[in-house]
Amino acid sequence: MSHRRGLVILAITALLWSSSGVLIKSVAWNPMAIASARGLVAALTIFFLSGGLKGTFRIRELCLAHYLAGLSLAFLSFFFIAAMKYAAAANAIVLQYSAPVWVAFLAPFLLKERTGARDWVFILVICGGMVLFFVGGLSTKGFWGNIFAIASGFFFASQALCLRFLKNGSPASAMILGNALTFLVGLGFWGPPWPDWESVAYILALGVAQLGFSYYLYSLASPHVSSLELVMVTIIEPILSPLWVFWILGERPGPFALAGGMVVLSGVILWGFGKAHPKLGALKIAKG
């Protein structure tokens, strides 16, 4: 697979991920149970897309990076769904995309990828945007939803870094393992009030399309792009997801969420653009 095709696949992945907000908001069940049920359907979807019993998933061939990527995915799922339930969709989605900040901190130590002075400037800008989410009299419920969203960003970054270690292995196996772990950990939260048939249909859509097929595509692209690209290209998700929620459910982001979102998204996009064009005069800072 070419690098360009990998980027296109990442863009399609982000488009599928963007349906999470409106689907999760439409399920009448507790967040841990939703994550668990979605994980079960997603694990089965990726397993069959990867060839089923004749595919590449072999328990004995799993390495530490597979387990770490799987754990990261499981934590990502739980924290993200909790954020979607306890914070506005715009907050949850945009704060999850603090992931490039975590990658910048961790990649030099784990992947030997140097983070330059320009990167740290944009990190400060992005963190400034995140601060806007905590002003304006947010309720305790909204506050913890934002904390969950930031945690999901950390585990999103951790997952991307682990997948880069598996570029010559089987990234899809890590996705299967992570979703299976999500299912098992959340199984204890299954219980009444049970979701109605409409909510069951939304859970199936979440597991098959929004997570299963998208993570299969994500695993296909991961060996052919960098760790930063794994989290940067998918930036179109936070742009689309709150729009689906607003159009379908009528949930309007607050002014501080919009302001913080604009700062975070602008910072991340300019950061990525600067990576691609490091000699642009307006953005040029002494190389790190």
Steps between C-alpha positions, in 0.01 A plus 500: 500500500631847412531782753236704316253211504564460871404864555180458296406195708559701818264771370229237437563364850444844648175540305371175651617601848311829473167315529582405860352809665150477362486119533627486860268782603208300353563183708298479822744298713790562738837601343699194614238261360494690170880479475488128579228412248659715232836333569353153455345585164815685388732211597289253302486740203879549488556126553290406197639785287849372582420153370325336793655175623734498200613858560805646674373500860709252701511520881849347516638760260385803700780715644510768771413773249181310405389487863589865566316611186202287601494645852528852358204435271293364789575802722438730205157346445390530862627853555366623167149361549495634857599841362226483236244424771615756756618788280384670182602312187714794384698493825549123493608483136729803494674420830563147380713662233750612758658171380762677282623676814555166673671360190738798497596431860536123467627439146858622569535245780310210349556538125814717497309767305626843600253772598627842386453855632214564254316199641524630856361841396193336355469278808469815713237641261300177512520482878377859515196398298436210737495739797200679346295187558533546876375857529151642487345325799499141377306262725670217689346257254640692206838534672546125540381443146786720380748313722381172343546653155860603573572148629359358178743725310793354694398143422433591136863614481621191685317277254653680200851465643451130569368438149815656357699236686285241321558633149663169403261290705122473508335826614154351444571243772550785749165647394325166553666456840415854612134474409476155662649646821249784484219247476625287792574791737163664437299178515438544872310822426239331281164515669164674521364728388577312178524688170200488271520361147577841355800533733610147408502605135717803588742273691529271198571801279764617748667161511491409131555829315603773743762288681548156341547589135671830585757334727566238237582782257707671770708184548555474124629857479716502817809328351519755217471832686676665794372506858415870467308437178297231675358767730526807274319383187201386705455861615199527267305291753460776762387734224224266380380327817354803685330600174319164483391541864383858441312419178334183630470551879507881520784514756666839454860539629550782751707811417805390702490155343489661155785738582714227652421270212607758244830558680572128539404409145682799348811422700502135402433572132771769482736269683448230240529752216827626647629143509429465130643846413768578764649791302186715484605843618192574710544185702874470496661461839853384560515128431501274803 
